[in-house]
Structures are given as C-alpha cells and as structure tokens.
Amino acid sequence: KAGVTQTPRYLIKTRGQQVTLSCSPISGHRSVSWYQQTPGQGLQFLFEYFSETQRNKGNFPGRFSGRQFSNSRSEMNVSTLELGDSALYLCASSLGGQSYEQYFGPGTRLTVT
Amino acid sequence: AQTVTQSQPEMSVQEAETVTLSCTYDTSESDYYLFWYKQPPSRQMILVIRQEAYKQQNATENRFSVNFQKAAKSFSLKISDSQLGDAAMYFCAYRVSNDYKLSFGAGTTVTVRA
C-alpha cells in the first residue's frame, strides 16, 4: 500500500505571495492532519480534517487554511506569506478513529524569501 | 494545555549498545496515547512505538521498548542493540483519545558511533 504523498517536495516563494500544498493520504485513510516544523518552534499542529470536515485547529493565524476533498486528499493554503512561514510542512493520515496512529508523508519544504 | 518535555537534546551511543531517551508530559486527562517517532535526515517521520495510557504493560517493538510510568507522567524509550540506521531525531508525542492532534516534544538527536 502506498504511503502518504505530498506535493511539491520543495517550494520557494516570495513574501506576500500565497501557496497551496497538497497531501494524498494512505488509501482508506479518512483523516488528514497538517503540522509545521521549524527549528525554533518545533512541530506544531495546524489542523485536522475528517470526511471533508475540519475537526480541530491549532493556534495559527487565519492566513493558514485547509480543506479536504471527497477522496480524502487535502490541501493547505497559506496566504500573504511571511518570512517566518519558512518551514517543513508535514501531512499525516490516519484511519480517523480515536485509537489510530498517524502516518506521515515526506513533507514539503517551503522557503519564503 | 498538554506539554511534552524531552530533556536530552542529544544522545550518543556505541553500536550494539543500549540508549534510553527520556520524555515527560503534563496532562489532566486520563485517556490518552503516547508515541515515539523517528525522523532521520530524510525528514520522513516514522512511527516507532505507541502506548495506550490504559494499558499497564509496556509496549515493545523489536529492539524498541518503552518504560511507561503513568503516575510519574514519564514515557522513556529504550533502544537496544543500537544500529547505525537508528541515528535520527526522536520525538515523543502525546494525544488525548478524543482529540486528533499530536503534541510533540522538542526532540532528541541520537548519534550512533561505529
């Protein structure tokens, strides 16, 4: 079974632009979570979607948004990019129940210049 | 708020030896899960082991085992017979059972000496 895939793997954007990152979960998984990883703040939870509904959201500004499609694929969008948004963005998928662990994709490395 | 603390930024171990990584967490919840994830230089997060809080028995996965002390809110990872491929950053993570977000510690970088 294929793992979690994320596209693109690397991205360079300019401050003020917007960006969309994509995540395809493991087949059969209905939950997708997004995390931001930076050297200073570590791993921080952004949001989680299950069956196209956002179930939980982390403490990030409204510039960060996401959505999930009927095939469980998810996208996250960051508008008006700031230098501090440079990070590794990790997507994780899960079957969605309370007891299930999350499996991570390889991440998208976003650099904002 | 739940917090996860990993007090060892770096650990070094000789190949074939054993190393133990520490993790403590703070929570008022009674039903939760604990995990150890490994992140090698490739940056792919890999689930190493998980522990359900309601289980008293410590989880084991091959060379990896945990020491779960619920009252002390401690969750350490022991890597036995360390191999060069074990070199990575290890993250301790916590999740409440009815929540869907993982809270991570700051990580411990493990170096394996040949």
Interface residues (C-beta under 8 A of the other chain):
Chain A: S31 S33 Y35 G42 L43 F45 E48 F50 R55 N56 G58 L88 L90 A92 S94 Q98 S99 E101 Q102 Y103 F104 G105 P106 G107 R109
Chain B: Y33 F35 Y37 S42 R43 Q44 M45 I46 L47 R50 E52 F91 S97 N98 D99 Y100 K101 L102 S103 F104 G105 A106 G107
